[in-house]
Amino acid sequence: MDRNKRHNTRIDAGFEAYVTVGDVVTPVSTRNLSLKGALLEGCGDCLAGTACELHLPLSPGIRIVVSGEIVRAMGEFAAMSFKEMDELSFTFLHRLVTLNAERPEEVDEELLRVFEKL
């Protein structure tokens, strides 16, 4: 997708993580990350339409855990759309994206637009 059509700030992020689909755990690496989703590398067995959970360890005992769905699968890459996360995971994800964004102020502006629609 053209970067200009995206509504969420994405950061280039090569974090080691893993995806769980049912009982299957697959180690992956994030290629990019936003508040709404991630592009995952190493997810060759992931199929579009599959419910999954992303676990992104930040440090011992601290991790972001997000439930979602694989929306596109392209060879070793899969695009995941985030559907649900707990408050602590959202706080860590928001901070991670904000700290690594080229324009950090836009991340909060995106959130305000979401709340305006509610």
N, C-alpha and C positions, 0 to 999 in steps of 0.2 A: 504494500500500500504506500502511496505517496506520503512522505512525511508531512506535507502541507494539509492533508486530509485528516490527520490524526488529531484527536481532541485532548490527548493526555501526553504530558512530558515523558519521554523515554530516556533512560540513561544507558550508556554502554556499560555492561556489567558482566564480568566473567567470574561469577560466584559459583563455587561447587555447591550442588544441591542434590536432592533426589525427589523423584515423583513416585507416588504410590497409586496403583490402579488395582483395586481389590487387595489381594495379598501379594501382588508383584511390586517389588521395589526396584526402581531403575535409577542409577546414578546419572546425573545430567550436569550441564554447565549452563548458566544463564548467559545469553548473548546480549539481551537488553531487557529492561525491566521498567514497569510503570506502576501506578497505583491500581490499574485495571487489568494488567496482564504481563506476560513474559514470553520471550522467544527462547526456547530451550534447545540445546544441542545435546545429542546423544540419546535422543528419544525416538529412535528408528522404529520401535514397535508400537508407538503411540498412534492411535487412530482417531481421526476427527469424530467428534460427537461423544467421546469417552469422558466420563466423569473421573476426576483425579484429584490428588492433593499434592501440593508442592511444599517441601520442607527445605527451608533455607537457613542453615546454621550460621549464626553471626559470631558466636564465641561459645565456649563451654557453658551449657545451661541456658543459652539465649538463642532462640530461633524464631523465624517467621514461618507460620503454618497457614496455608491458604487452600481452600477448596475451590474447585473450578471445573473447567471443561476444556478439552483440546478442541480448538476451533479450526485448526489447519494442521495438516501433517505434510511435510515436504522432505522426503529422504530422512536424513539424520536430525532434521529440525522439526519442532512442533511449536505452534503458537497456542498458548494457554490463556483463556479469559478467566479472570478471578471472579468468583461469585460470592464467597463468604469467608470471613476471617474474624478472629476475636479482636477485642479492643487493643490488646497489647501487641499483637502481630501488626495491626494497622498502624499503631504508633511507631513501631520500628521501621516498617516499610515506608511510611511517610517521611520519616527522618532520613532514611537511606537515600530515597529519591531526591529529597530537597538538598541534601549535602552534596550530591553528585550532579545536580542539574546545572546546565549552562546558565539558565535563568531561574533561580530558586523561587523568585516571587511568583512565577507563573503557576507553580504547583499549588499554592494556596488559592490563587485565582480560579483554578480548575475546580477545586473543592467547593468554593463559593457558588460557582455555576451549577454544580450538582444539587446543592441545598436549595438554591433558588427554584429549581424545577419541582421540588417536593411540595 
